[in-house]
Amino acid sequence: VSDNTTIKWENKESLYCLHIQQDAYADSPREWDEVTTMACWHRHYRLGDSLADKSPEDFWRRLVSEHIPQEKLVKFALEGKIQNIRIAENEEDSSRYDIFETCSVLDHAPEEYLEYECVPEDMIAEYLNEMLDIKQCVQLMEPYAEWMPLWLYDHSGISISCGERVYPYNDRWDSGQVGWIVAPKGKIIHEFQVGENSWREKAIEVMKCDVELYDYYIRGETYCYTLYAASNPDSGKDIYWEEVDSCCGYYGSGIEENGMMDIGYGFAEAIKAGTYTEGTAEMVVSYTYKF
């Protein structure tokens, strides 16, 4: 369906007309999603969830601090489980630590650099969190959440999608990564009552559904309907239509997928049987003068 689509059918000797219109005031699905987080950064569009994080690095560092206890983060670093970060006892004070980072400067081969010296043990986690880049955060978050990159296609309108962590488009000029959608393990298990062995599959399913719904929203594929019944279908005169029902909040143009088939009045039966007529509503404006 599209804006101003009409569908007419008969049910129990009554004639109905469903007028479908674009819902220009539909709510963003992100306003009522409490399971996944959609984090986006774009120069021209406000997309995804409303977050306080000023950069992608801030977002991922916050996830680490929220899901990984400080003592566990320090333990990972001491055991060498954080890529390119090493912690060693300070040579002059064994109660304090030095934090090293391996990185490349310009075109030179990777080298290890001393980032922080004589750090108290209870401050290590704070320093580590400031050092973490996105790749390191993703590595640390792997046991605690599932995530997928978000790709934006921007050409005569915008469209968003998520992929299996791979680039989905052949157009490098009008598309690119705009952020991530993240599904925490704890929320997935709690909300959908799944086990330890199947939570990742469920997380991916939920994220794909959330992105598809949000894509409908940003593309303007949001619809409402008004249902009319003919009060004089057999009078031989112009039919007078009386409003009997209305509803909004349908996302996507497929009436079977978006739930509009369930309105009742024999609508679903008529669609399945093909006993309906489809058309387009035309607005007619009348003027009345009083002198």
Buried (B, 14 or more C-beta within 10 A) or exposed (E): BEBBBBBBBBBEEBBBBBBBBBBEEBEBBBEEBEBBBBBBBBEEBEBBBEBEBEEBBEBBBBBBBEBBEBEEBBEBBBEEEBEBBBBEEEEEEEEBBBBBBEEEEEEEEEEEEEBBBEBEEEBBBEBBBEBBBBEBBBBBBEEBBBBBBBBBBBEEEBBBBBBEEEEEBEEEEEBBBBBBBBBBBEBBBEEBEBEEEEBBEBBBEBBBEBBBBBBBBBBEBBBBBBBBBBEEBEEEEEBEBEEEBEBBEBBBBEBEEBBBBEBEBBBBEBBEEEEBEEEEBEEEEEEEEEE
